[in-house]
Amino acid sequence: MKRDIIKIDEEKCIGCGDCIPGFPEGALQIIDKKAKLVSDLFCDGLGACIGTCPQDAIEIIQREAEPYDENNIMENIIKEGPNVIKAHLKHLNEHNQIDYLNQAINFLKDKNIEVPDYKSEKTYSCGCPGSLERDLTHISTQDDKNIDLAGELRNWPVQLQLLNPNAPYLKNSHLLIAADCAPFAYANFHKKFLKDKILIILCPKLDEKIEQYVDKLAEIFSKQNIKSISIVHMEVPCCSGIEVIVQKALKKAQKNIIIKDYTISINGEII
């Protein structure tokens, strides 16, 4: 499977930082006065940073995807020096990639390289903590007397454009793939559809990355041993495109997973 990923020309890069606000996954950071891709794992290949580099130092290239291997990544990371090593470890920690973090630390120890203090401060290099990956399964609001209903959200982010296909909470999960509007139209969305599921939302009409959505879902279906898929969309014709996207992704991943499809009316009822 081929994937898009950014490539940085360090000779052109002047370290201005204009690319950082457009990079929602936080994989791009300014280190030692140069833009650095801290982790291939979190580069979504959307190209949000393209067009914000005044030196034209960043481009999107397409290459064959290889299984993510933390040891191979660390081989390249250590060549970039201690600051990049620290940024990589901090990035894995902040994105709750504990298995990969432990692999990276063990790699450094095996190479007799000092493990830097990556927990000293918490930073969001992308400038937007709203896209920071979080596993929310350990959080329960049922004992909070100040709310009427307990939420069932188990993951963050939820937008497919921001979702990391390698997120650990996707493994062996039951997916709920919903149209952006559905949770607002159906009042009991959390209890009826979301309980014990991992949420992914998208809009097949307004989003522009449909083919990349197919590729990203196919990667999830291939890697994460998905147990079931539920789709919730609105009754408007364009919204049925979600099922088309999911079916294409399943075909590409060569997976056969039963889909439960629910349609919500404009009046907020299940059809």
KOLBALO-913260 format. One record per residue (C-alpha): residue number from 1; residue in one letter; chain; x, y, z. Coordinates in steps of 0.001 Angstrom, whole numbers. Layout:
! residues N
LOLO     k   r   c         x         y         z
LOLO   NUM   A   A         X         Y         Z
...
! end
This chain:
! residues 271
LOLO     k   r   c         x         y         z
LOLO     1   M   A         0         0         0
LOLO     2   K   A      1354      3416      -942
LOLO     3   R   A       991      6417      1336
LOLO     4   D   A      1711     10137      1181
LOLO     5   I   A      4276     11623      3539
LOLO     6   I   A      6111     14910      3751
LOLO     7   K   A      9720     15435      2721
LOLO     8   I   A     11789     18343      4067
LOLO     9   D   A     14653     19963      2185
LOLO    10   E   A     16845     21088      5098
LOLO    11   E   A     19058     23185      2823
LOLO    12   K   A     16062     25366      1967
LOLO    13   C   A     14507     25333      5463
LOLO    14   I   A     15247     28477      7489
LOLO    15   G   A     13459     27324     10641
LOLO    16   C   A     10838     30076     10545
LOLO    17   G   A      8117     27835     12022
LOLO    18   D   A      5393     28914      9595
LOLO    19   C   A      4723     25245      8812
LOLO    20   I   A      3948     24257     12423
LOLO    21   P   A       362     25632     12831
LOLO    22   G   A      -758     23689      9763
LOLO    23   F   A       503     20342     11015
LOLO    24   P   A     -2295     18997     13255
LOLO    25   E   A      -681     15704     14286
LOLO    26   G   A      2337     17406     15878
LOLO    27   A   A      4816     15245     13966
LOLO    28   L   A      6594     18318     12609
LOLO    29   Q   A      8721     20395     14980
LOLO    30   I   A     11412     23062     14775
LOLO    31   I   A     14563     21574     16285
LOLO    32   D   A     18041     23096     16033
LOLO    33   K   A     16575     25801     13774
LOLO    34   K   A     15275     23316     11191
LOLO    35   A   A     11896     21678     10585
LOLO    36   K   A     12101     18010     11552
LOLO    37   L   A      9656     15156     11002
LOLO    38   V   A      9737     13706     14505
LOLO    39   S   A      7799     10558     13639
LOLO    40   D   A      6604      8927     10415
LOLO    41   L   A      3901      7290     12515
LOLO    42   F   A      2042     10568     13024
LOLO    43   C   A      2494     12113      9590
LOLO    44   D   A      -950     11754      8011
LOLO    45   G   A       189     12926      4576
LOLO    46   L   A     -2683     15399      4264
LOLO    47   G   A      -323     18177      3246
LOLO    48   A   A     -1788     20736      5650
LOLO    49   C   A      1673     22300      5962
LOLO    50   I   A      2139     22692      2211
LOLO    51   G   A      1670     26273      1105
LOLO    52   T   A      2792     27728      4451
LOLO    53   C   A      6515     27294      3844
LOLO    54   P   A      7962     30524      2352
LOLO    55   Q   A     11049     28646      1147
LOLO    56   D   A      9215     25795      -610
LOLO    57   A   A     11188     23416      1584
LOLO    58   I   A      8327     20971      2158
LOLO    59   E   A      6709     18677      -370
LOLO    60   I   A      4484     15614      -412
LOLO    61   I   A      5984     12429     -1789
LOLO    62   Q   A      4389      9018     -2222
LOLO    63   R   A      6155      5835     -1247
LOLO    64   E   A      5351      2253      -413
LOLO    65   A   A      4147      1906      3149
LOLO    66   E   A      6186      -395      5313
LOLO    67   P   A      5114     -1784      8690
LOLO    68   Y   A      6025       749     11350
LOLO    69   D   A      9195      -386     13105
LOLO    70   E   A     10328      1725     16068
LOLO    71   N   A     13868       344     15915
LOLO    72   N   A     14218      1418     12277
LOLO    73   I   A     12835      4845     13145
LOLO    74   M   A     15307      5170     16025
LOLO    75   E   A     18205      4319     13703
LOLO    76   N   A     17364      7508     11801
LOLO    77   I   A     16388      9544     14862
LOLO    78   I   A     19735      9115     16636
LOLO    79   K   A     21525     10481     13570
LOLO    80   E   A     19683     13774     14116
LOLO    81   G   A     21150     14305     17580
LOLO    82   P   A     19956     14483     21212
LOLO    83   N   A     17339     17194     20709
LOLO    84   V   A     15499     15181     18072
LOLO    85   I   A     15753     12039     20240
LOLO    86   K   A     14135     13926     23134
LOLO    87   A   A     11420     15367     20875
LOLO    88   H   A     10629     11915     19491
LOLO    89   L   A     10302     10335     22949
LOLO    90   K   A      8193     13240     24194
LOLO    91   H   A      5978     12985     21130
LOLO    92   L   A      5350      9276     21663
LOLO    93   N   A      4612      9890     25344
LOLO    94   E   A      2178     12750     24704
LOLO    95   H   A       344     10667     22092
LOLO    96   N   A        44      7726     24489
LOLO    97   Q   A      2112      5412     22270
LOLO    98   I   A      3558      3612     25309
LOLO    99   D   A      4589       399     23517
LOLO   100   Y   A      6586      2337     20934
LOLO   101   L   A      8007      4586     23673
LOLO   102   N   A      9299      1560     25589
LOLO   103   Q   A     10806       146     22409
LOLO   104   A   A     12577      3459     21751
LOLO   105   I   A     13945      3638     25307
LOLO   106   N   A     15195        48     25141
LOLO   107   F   A     16837       820     21804
LOLO   108   L   A     18741      3735     23372
LOLO   109   K   A     19826      1612     26322
LOLO   110   D   A     21043     -1153     24011
LOLO   111   K   A     23112      1439     22138
LOLO   112   N   A     24436      2921     25434
LOLO   113   I   A     22826      6253     24546
LOLO   114   E   A     21536      8364     27421
LOLO   115   V   A     17739      8516     27684
LOLO   116   P   A     16805     12230     27849
LOLO   117   D   A     14263     13694     30266
LOLO   118   Y   A     11318     13760     27872
LOLO   119   K   A      8721     14346     30643
LOLO   120   S   A     10135     17597     31988
LOLO   121   E   A      7578     19755     30255
LOLO   122   K   A      4478     19063     28212
LOLO   123   T   A      4338     20854     24884
LOLO   124   Y   A      2059     20812     21863
LOLO   125   S   A      4322     21555     18925
LOLO   126   C   A      1373     21711     16563
LOLO   127   G   A       -32     24671     18496
LOLO   128   C   A     -3358     22888     18872
LOLO   129   P   A     -3926     20388     21702
LOLO   130   G   A     -7380     19702     20245
LOLO   131   S   A     -5902     17146     17851
LOLO   132   L   A     -3751     15377     20459
LOLO   133   E   A     -4502     11660     20436
LOLO   134   R   A     -6154     10436     23646
LOLO   135   D   A     -7560      7163     24924
LOLO   136   L   A    -10575      8112     27035
LOLO   137   T   A    -11713      4621     28009
LOLO   138   H   A    -10495      5060     31591
LOLO   139   I   A    -12588      8180     32135
LOLO   140   S   A    -16080      7758     33552
LOLO   141   T   A    -18548     10561     34190
LOLO   142   Q   A    -21290      8438     35661
LOLO   143   D   A    -20575      9552     39230
LOLO   144   D   A    -20642     13243     38397
LOLO   145   K   A    -23776     14649     40019
LOLO   146   N   A    -23574     17854     37990
LOLO   147   I   A    -24504     16185     34677
LOLO   148   D   A    -27656     14443     33509
LOLO   149   L   A    -26102     11839     31199
LOLO   150   A   A    -22787     10024     31143
LOLO   151   G   A    -20782     10346     27929
LOLO   152   E   A    -19643      7231     26060
LOLO   153   L   A    -16755      8735     24061
LOLO   154   R   A    -13715      6424     24263
LOLO   155   N   A    -11178      8079     21933
LOLO   156   W   A     -9765     11369     20673
LOLO   157   P   A     -9482     12667     18003
LOLO   158   V   A    -12623     11450     16273
LOLO   159   Q   A    -12343     13145     12863
LOLO   160   L   A    -11024     10666     10293
LOLO   161   Q   A     -8737     13320      8841
LOLO   162   L   A     -6902     13527     12184
LOLO   163   L   A     -7108      9875     13212
LOLO   164   N   A     -3923      7820     13489
LOLO   165   P   A     -4479      4345     11968
LOLO   166   N   A     -1904      2937     14414
LOLO   167   A   A     -3669      4226     17543
LOLO   168   P   A     -3658      1426     20133
LOLO   169   Y   A     -7323      1895     21060
LOLO   170   L   A     -8300       776     17544
LOLO   171   K   A     -6977     -2741     18110
LOLO   172   N   A     -9779     -5343     18314
LOLO   173   S   A    -12323     -2529     18476
LOLO   174   H   A    -15933     -2112     17420
LOLO   175   L   A    -16105       920     15125
LOLO   176   L   A    -18860      3497     14843
LOLO   177   I   A    -18424      5510     11642
LOLO   178   A   A    -20810      8461     11690
LOLO   179   A   A    -21677     11474      9591
LOLO   180   D   A    -20675     14787     11195
LOLO   181   C   A    -24299     15842     11590
LOLO   182   A   A    -25697     12618     13054
LOLO   183   P   A    -24754     13193     16728
LOLO   184   F   A    -26523     16546     16631
LOLO   185   A   A    -29629     15243     14892
LOLO   186   Y   A    -30147     12192     17123
LOLO   187   A   A    -30441     13200     20774
LOLO   188   N   A    -29611      9791     22265
LOLO   189   F   A    -26548      9224     20076
LOLO   190   H   A    -24187      8307     22932
LOLO   191   K   A    -26380      5679     24569
LOLO   192   K   A    -27910      4218     21405
LOLO   193   F   A    -24860      4025     19149
LOLO   194   L   A    -21598      4991     20863
LOLO   195   K   A    -21460      2757     23936
LOLO   196   D   A    -18389       439     23842
LOLO   197   K   A    -17378      1661     20377
LOLO   198   I   A    -14575      3735     18899
LOLO   199   L   A    -15937      6768     17056
LOLO   200   I   A    -14885      8002     13608
LOLO   201   I   A    -16688     10926     11965
LOLO   202   L   A    -16546     12375      8458
LOLO   203   C   A    -18641     14217      5898
LOLO   204   P   A    -18728     12562      2453
LOLO   205   K   A    -20009     15776       852
LOLO   206   L   A    -17823     18532      2340
LOLO   207   D   A    -14566     16713      3091
LOLO   208   E   A    -12074     16789       219
LOLO   209   K   A     -9911     13804      1143
LOLO   210   I   A    -12296     10993       203
LOLO   211   E   A     -9730      8769     -1531
LOLO   212   Q   A     -7337      9266      1367
LOLO   213   Y   A    -10205      8337      3690
LOLO   214   V   A    -10585      5068      1783
LOLO   215   D   A     -6853      4392      2139
LOLO   216   K   A     -6824      5290      5841
LOLO   217   L   A     -9834      3102      6650
LOLO   218   A   A     -8339       263      4618
LOLO   219   E   A     -5171       556      6676
LOLO   220   I   A     -7218       415      9892
LOLO   221   F   A     -9178     -2609      8677
LOLO   222   S   A     -5950     -4363      7657
LOLO   223   K   A     -3942     -3740     10811
LOLO   224   Q   A     -6342     -3521     13724
LOLO   225   N   A     -8533     -6655     13602
LOLO   226   I   A    -11785     -4686     13688
LOLO   227   K   A    -14607     -6693     15289
LOLO   228   S   A    -17623     -4847     13858
LOLO   229   I   A    -18631     -1713     11978
LOLO   230   S   A    -21710       419     12576
LOLO   231   I   A    -22555      3334     10287
LOLO   232   V   A    -24836      6213     11278
LOLO   233   H   A    -25712      8777      8613
LOLO   234   M   A    -28434     11255      7777
LOLO   235   E   A    -31294     10586      5353
LOLO   236   V   A    -30002     13120      2804
LOLO   237   P   A    -28666     11350      -339
LOLO   238   C   A    -25066     12600      -115
LOLO   239   C   A    -24718     11150      3377
LOLO   240   S   A    -25081      7605      2072
LOLO   241   G   A    -21610      8093       630
LOLO   242   I   A    -20221      6951      3976
LOLO   243   E   A    -21245      3368      3234
LOLO   244   V   A    -19622      3610      -211
LOLO   245   I   A    -16368      4783      1386
LOLO   246   V   A    -16438      1971      3954
LOLO   247   Q   A    -17211      -676      1331
LOLO   248   K   A    -14339       523      -865
LOLO   249   A   A    -11994       417      2115
LOLO   250   L   A    -13082     -3109      3014
LOLO   251   K   A    -12518     -4244      -566
LOLO   252   K   A     -9079     -2636      -627
LOLO   253   A   A     -8175     -4255      2693
LOLO   254   Q   A     -9633     -7586      1506
LOLO   255   K   A    -11719     -7796      4666
LOLO   256   N   A    -15262     -9059      5141
LOLO   257   I   A    -16796     -7304      8147
LOLO   258   I   A    -20554     -7138      8682
LOLO   259   I   A    -21884     -3577      8620
LOLO   260   K   A    -24863     -2316     10596
LOLO   261   D   A    -26278       722      8808
LOLO   262   Y   A    -28535      3257     10567
LOLO   263   T   A    -30242      6242      8946
LOLO   264   I   A    -31321      9306     10921
LOLO   265   S   A    -34126     11545      9653
LOLO   266   I   A    -33914     15329      9631
LOLO   267   N   A    -36451     15203     12484
LOLO   268   G   A    -34023     13201     14582
LOLO   269   E   A    -35607      9759     14329
LOLO   270   I   A    -34146      6411     13275
LOLO   271   I   A    -35596      5419      9912
! end
